Amino acid sequence: MRRREIMGAAAAGLAGAMMSGEAAEAGGRDVPRLDRLRLISLSHVNDPATTNVYPGDPPFELETIATIENDGYYLQFVREGEHTGTHWGAPGHFNTGEPLADDLDVEDLFLPAVKIDVREKCARNADYEVTIADLQAWERRHGRIPDESMVIIWTGWDARWGTDAYFNFDADGAMHQPGFALETIQWLVGTGRIGRRGGTGTDTFSPDVGTDTTYAVSLLVYQRHRISLEILANLRALPPTGAYVLCGGHINKAGAGSTALIYGIIPPG
């Protein structure tokens, strides 16, 4: 089945979950009930006072340039990198010649999502690498991860946002954050679970562990039409399976990705 057909089937399934069960007056068809969807935000608010900026990225600044009192309207000037705060990254963020933000299809930004809760292991080991065994244990409970999914790990780092504990630097200045093991990403790609256009998500800066300065995981994730969702918030509200993610944000020309409003869409039931 081609990707567009898969997405059509997913949309049909989502619409089916919203049916009211009452026939429409015209044609006797069921009426889709969008009000039965639950929408959650998976994004932090961008605030210079609390936004942790990845070391080496441009500083984040908000400047008020117009006020209602003086100008009749209110407006801020935003200075930030494309990956400030909650964001998604395009394949060309790490790989020359791979798609950039304006090369992606709209289907690349709407994906079935699964959440893997690894908070306990990450609390014991800040350098924890999520394993194939972790995902297989999840599948024994929830079923196979759908092809071309957004596979999100909940490490617990979202609770550290806005503090120095989010960076978790050691005495030598090395950052310690959990991530995916490289062989886990190889398995997800090879079995189709993130396939050609799925991706990884995390509440940390990156799908890589913080100590890996080679970005081996990112180099593999960011290929073809796969994306990465980073610095996610509110993962407690996202169910382990059955939800979708919808990624907003600016589509900059030749963009490496975008600061984003990332939503979880949860069907009823």
N, C-alpha and C positions, 0 to 999 in steps of 0.2 A: 504494500500500500504506500502510495506516495505521500510526502509530508503534508501537502495541501489537503489530501483526502483525510489524513490522520487528524489534522487540526479541525477539519470540517466535522469529523465524527466526534471529536472532543467537544466542539461547540454544540453539536446536536445533543450529546449526552448531558452537557451542562444545561441546555435549554429544557431537556426532558426532566431534569431534576427540579426545574422551576415551574412545571405545569401545575395549574390550579386544580385540575381534575374536572372542571366545568367546561362544557362545550361553548364555543363562541357562537353568537347568534348567526354570524355569517359563515356558512360552510361547515358548521358543526365541529370545528377544530378546537383543540385545547388552547388556552390562552397562556402564554409564557408570563410568569410572575417574577419579574426582576427584583421585586421587593423582598423575595424570599432568600436572596443571596445575602451572605454576611461579608462585609468588606472590612479588612483590618489593614492598618498602616504598619509597614515593616521598616520605616525610615526614622532616623533621628532628626530632630530639628537642628538646622544649621545655625549655630550661635557661636560667635568668636570666643565667648567666655568659656564654652564647654567643649567645643569641637577639637578632638585630638587629630592633629595633622601628621600624616606619615613623614618620618624624618627625610628631609631633602625636598619635600614638595613645597610649592609656593605658600606663603602665609595666607590665612583666610581673614578678609576684612570686609566689614559692612560700613559704608559711609552714607549718612543722610545727606542728600544733595538738594532736596526740596521739602518744604513743610507746608502744611495747609495754611498756617498763619501768614507765611511770607510769600508763598507761590500759588496758593489755591489748590494744591495737591501735595501728596506725600510720596516720596520716591527715594530708594536707596541705590547706591552703586555697589555692586558685588565684585570683589576680587578674590578669585579662588582657582585652584587647579580643577581639572575635569573630574578628578577622583577625590574631591574633598567630601568628607562625611559619607553617608550612605550613597552608594553609587553602583553602577554596573560598568564592566569593562568589555570592550570589543576585542576580537581576536588580534587585530593589528596593534593592540597595546603592547604586546610582547613579541610579535612575529612579523617581520617585514614581508609585505605582499599579501598578508591575510586581511580579511574585511575590516574596515573601520566603521565607525558609527553609522555613517550615511550609506554604507554598502549593505547593511543588514536588512532583512525583511521584517515586516511587522510581526510575523509568526515567531521570529527569534526572541521576541520580548513578551510572549505569552506562553507559559509552559506549565505542565503539570508539576507539582512540587511534592517532595517528601522531606520530612525533617528527622534527622538522626540525633537523638539526645545523648551527647557524650560528656555532659557536664561533670559527672562524678570522676571520670577518668582524667579529665583536664584539670580538675581541682587538685588531684594528686600529682599531676605531672604537667607543668605548663608547656612542655615541649612534646606533648602527646601527638602522635600521628595516627589518624583514624585508619583502621585496618579493613581489609576485605572481610575478615571475620566479624567485625562490628556490623557491617552492612548485611552479611548473611544472617546474623542473629536478628537484625531488624526484619528481614524478609521472612524468616520463620514465623514471626508474629503478625506481620501486616501484608504479606504477599510480595510478589516480585515487583521491584521498582520498574515502573513503566518505561518503555523506550523513550529516549530523548526527553528525559526529565531534568528538572532543576533539583539537584541533590544538595540539601542544606544541612550543615552541621551546626548544632546548638552547643557551643562550648561553654557558655556562661560568661563570656567576655562582654556581652551586651550590658551586664550589670555594672561593669567597670567604666563605662563610657563617661567621659568628662573628667577623669581623674588620671593621675600618673600611673595608677595600677593597670590602666589599659595598655600602656607601652610595656610595662613589666621589664624595665631595663635591669641588668645585673651591674655589679660594681665595675665591670669593664666596658659598660655601655652597649652590650649586646641585648637585643630585644628577644623576649621569650613569649611566644604565643603558639597555641596549638594549631594544627592544620591537617591536611590529608597526607597519607603516605603516597609516594609516587606509584607504587605497585597497585594501590587502590584506584587511582585515576586510570592507570593502564587497564585495569579490569573493567571499570565503568565504561571506558571508551570501547574496548574490545568486545564487550558483550552487548553493546548498543544501548545500555542504560542511560548514558548521556549522548551517545551516538554522534551524529553530525551536527545537530543543533539542540543541545541540551545545555547543561552547565553545572557549576557548583556555586553554593552560597555559604556564607559564614558570617558570624558576628564579629570577627577579627578583621585586621587589615587585608588579609590575603588568604587564599587556599593553601599557601605554603606555610610550613612552620616558621616562626619568626627568626630562627637561627640559620635558615637556608638562604644565603645570599646569592645562590645561583638561580633561584626561582624555578627549579626544575618542574614543580607541579604546575605553576602558571604557564610555563612554556608549552605544556601538553594540553592543559585545559583550553587555552586561548588559541585554538586552531579551527579551521573550517568555519562554522557559524556558531561555535560554542561561546557562551558568555560566562562571566563570573559576577555574582552579586556579593558585595563586601560591605562590612560595617552595618549589618542588618540589626534592626531593633525589634522589640516586642515579639520575640520568637515563642514566648510562652503561649501566645494566642493562636499560633499556627498549629493545626493538627498534624500528627505524624504522616498522614496520607489523606488523599481525597481533595486537597486544595489545589489551586492554581496560583501562579504569580504573574502579575502584570507590571512591567517595568516602564515607567515614564521617564521624563527628563528631556533636556535639550538634545536635538540631533545636530551637533556641530559638524561643519564641513571637515572631513578627514579627522573626525574626533576619535580619541582613544577610548571613549565611553562617555558617561555623563553622570554628574550628580543627579540623584533620582528620587522621585516618589515611587517606592516599590510597594505594591499592594498585594496582600493575600486575598484571594477570592474563594470563599467557602460555600459550597452548595448546601442546601438544607438537608437535614437528616443525618 
